């Protein structure tokens, strides 16, 4: 079993990581927007805290843009897992 925290709040993620109870982090554009920081910076910061799968979701809605954005997200860090919403 793998446990991920659904958050972009770095303090929350640090606390969960310090307890040793999480394997990864899931995020989404809404959670990242609440931080007031750029998406790439938030994802990089999370990757510095947790050495596990870090999900980052695309916001594009057409196939070409989804692929382009997904590649940009994946390039942030090797642990990034790209989420694509099915719309």
N, C-alpha and C positions, 0 to 999 in steps of 0.2 A: 504494500500500500504506500502511496506517495501523498503527502499532504502539502497543499499550496495555500498561501494566504492571498485573498483577493483584495489587494490594496495598492495604492501608489504613495501612501503616507510613509516616508522613510523612517520616522520614529516608531511607527507601528511594526514595520518590517524588521527594524533592528531589534525591537523587544522580542518578537516571535523567533527571530534567528538566535538570539541570546539564550532563549529557553530550549533551543535545540529541537523544536517541534515541527519545523517546516522543511520541506525539500525544495520548494520553489515558490514562485510568485506569479499570480495572474493579474493583469491590469486591463484597463480599457480606456478609451479616450476621455470618458467622463471622469474617471478617477484621476487620471493624469491632469486634466484641466483644473481640478480642485486644488492642486498643489501650486498653481500659478507659475510653474516652471516649464521650460520647453520639453517636449516629449523625449528627445534624444538624451538630454541631461538626466531626466528622471530614470530612464531605462539604464543608462550607464551607472548612476548611483546605486540602483537596485542590484545590478550585477556585481558591484563592489562589495555588497553586503551578503548576498546569497550566492553560493556556488551550486546552482541547480538551474532547472528550466525556468526561464523568465518569459512569460507570454506578453506580447505586444500586439495590439489589434489595429489593422488598417481601417481607415475611414473612407477610403475610395469606394465607389459603387459600380464602376465599370471594369471589365476584365483587365484591360491594358493598364489602367491606373492602379488596380489592386496588385498586379504583379510588380509594377515599378515600386510602389510603396512598400510592398512586402520585402523586396530585395534591399531597400534602404534600411528597413528595420532590422533585417537579418544581419546586415553589415555592422551594426552597432557593437555586437558582442557574440561570440560563438554560442553562448547559452540562450540567446533569444530564440523563442519559438513564435512564429507569426500566426496570429489568429485572423481568420477571414470570416466575417459574418455572412451567413447565408440569407440574402435578402431577395 
